[in-house]
Amino acid sequence: MSGTESPVPADPADALAAVAALRRLADRIEDAAVEQAMREGWSWPQVAEALGVTRQAVHKKHAKRLVDAGVKLRRR
């Protein structure tokens, strides 16, 4: 690919499908990374800082799933 070519597919349907697939992949990678970090004793603020979000946002998104997965969560 030269410097002037776009990585976006010419067909909008293909481009949007690619975006959706990348979002699903990013979510799965985030879930796995957050679970690994929490299993290794990271705190919510540490995970939040690494993701560039607030502690509240990361807790809201991941806490229930982690508890259901049997991850022992740290208290502040």
Sine and cosine of phi, psi and omega as CSV:
sin_phi,cos_phi,sin_psi,cos_psi,sin_omega,cos_omega
0.00,0.00,0.79,-0.61,0.02,-1.00
-0.99,0.16,0.11,-0.99,-0.04,-1.00
-0.91,0.41,-0.30,0.95,-0.05,-1.00
-0.99,-0.15,-0.17,0.98,-0.01,-1.00
-0.99,0.16,0.58,-0.82,0.04,-1.00
-1.00,-0.09,0.65,-0.76,0.06,-1.00
-0.97,0.24,-0.06,1.00,-0.03,-1.00
-0.99,0.14,0.78,-0.62,0.06,-1.00
-0.84,0.54,0.54,-0.84,-0.02,-1.00
-0.91,0.42,-0.58,0.82,-0.01,-1.00
-0.99,0.14,0.86,-0.52,-0.01,-1.00
-0.83,0.56,-0.59,0.81,0.02,-1.00
-0.89,0.46,-0.67,0.75,0.04,-1.00
-0.92,0.40,-0.66,0.76,0.00,-1.00
-0.89,0.45,-0.71,0.71,-0.01,-1.00
-0.93,0.36,-0.59,0.81,0.08,-1.00
-0.89,0.45,-0.62,0.78,0.03,-1.00
-0.91,0.42,-0.67,0.75,0.04,-1.00
-0.87,0.49,-0.72,0.69,0.00,-1.00
-0.88,0.47,-0.67,0.74,0.01,-1.00
-0.91,0.42,-0.65,0.76,0.02,-1.00
-0.91,0.41,-0.62,0.79,0.05,-1.00
-0.90,0.44,-0.68,0.73,0.03,-1.00
-0.88,0.47,-0.68,0.74,0.03,-1.00
-0.90,0.44,-0.71,0.71,0.01,-1.00
-0.87,0.49,-0.65,0.76,0.03,-1.00
-0.89,0.46,-0.68,0.74,0.02,-1.00
-0.91,0.42,-0.65,0.76,0.02,-1.00
-0.91,0.42,-0.68,0.73,0.03,-1.00
-0.88,0.48,-0.72,0.69,0.01,-1.00
-0.83,0.56,-0.73,0.68,-0.03,-1.00
-0.91,0.41,-0.67,0.75,-0.03,-1.00
-0.93,0.38,-0.66,0.75,0.03,-1.00
-0.91,0.42,-0.69,0.72,0.02,-1.00
-0.88,0.48,-0.69,0.72,0.02,-1.00
-0.88,0.47,-0.71,0.70,-0.01,-1.00
-0.88,0.47,-0.70,0.72,-0.02,-1.00
-0.93,0.37,-0.60,0.80,0.06,-1.00
-0.91,0.42,-0.48,0.88,0.02,-1.00
-1.00,0.02,0.12,0.99,0.12,-0.99
1.00,-0.06,0.20,0.98,0.05,-1.00
-0.91,0.41,0.45,-0.89,0.07,-1.00
-1.00,-0.04,0.29,-0.96,0.06,-1.00
-0.85,0.53,-0.69,0.72,0.03,-1.00
-0.88,0.48,-0.59,0.81,0.04,-1.00
-0.90,0.43,-0.72,0.70,0.01,-1.00
-0.89,0.45,-0.71,0.70,-0.01,-1.00
-0.86,0.51,-0.70,0.71,0.01,-1.00
-0.89,0.46,-0.68,0.74,0.01,-1.00
-0.89,0.45,-0.53,0.85,-0.01,-1.00
-1.00,0.00,-0.20,0.98,-0.02,-1.00
0.96,0.26,0.53,0.85,0.02,-1.00
-0.76,-0.65,0.05,-1.00,0.04,-1.00
-0.99,0.16,0.33,-0.94,0.06,-1.00
-0.87,0.48,-0.64,0.77,-0.01,-1.00
-0.89,0.46,-0.66,0.75,-0.02,-1.00
-0.90,0.43,-0.70,0.71,-0.04,-1.00
-0.94,0.34,-0.60,0.80,0.03,-1.00
-0.90,0.43,-0.73,0.69,-0.01,-1.00
-0.86,0.50,-0.65,0.76,-0.07,-1.00
-0.96,0.27,-0.56,0.83,-0.21,-0.98
-0.89,-0.46,-0.33,0.94,-0.17,-0.99
-0.85,0.53,-0.77,0.64,-0.06,-1.00
-0.88,0.47,-0.70,0.72,0.00,-1.00
-0.88,0.47,-0.65,0.76,-0.01,-1.00
-0.93,0.38,-0.68,0.74,0.04,-1.00
-0.88,0.47,-0.71,0.70,0.02,-1.00
-0.88,0.48,-0.48,0.88,0.01,-1.00
-1.00,0.08,-0.01,1.00,0.03,-1.00
0.99,0.14,0.33,0.95,0.03,-1.00
-0.99,0.17,0.77,-0.64,0.05,-1.00
-0.99,0.16,0.90,-0.44,-0.07,-1.00
-1.00,-0.04,0.62,-0.79,0.04,-1.00
-0.98,0.19,0.56,-0.83,0.15,-0.99
-1.00,-0.01,0.34,-0.94,-0.01,-1.00
-0.90,0.44,0.00,0.00,0.00,0.00
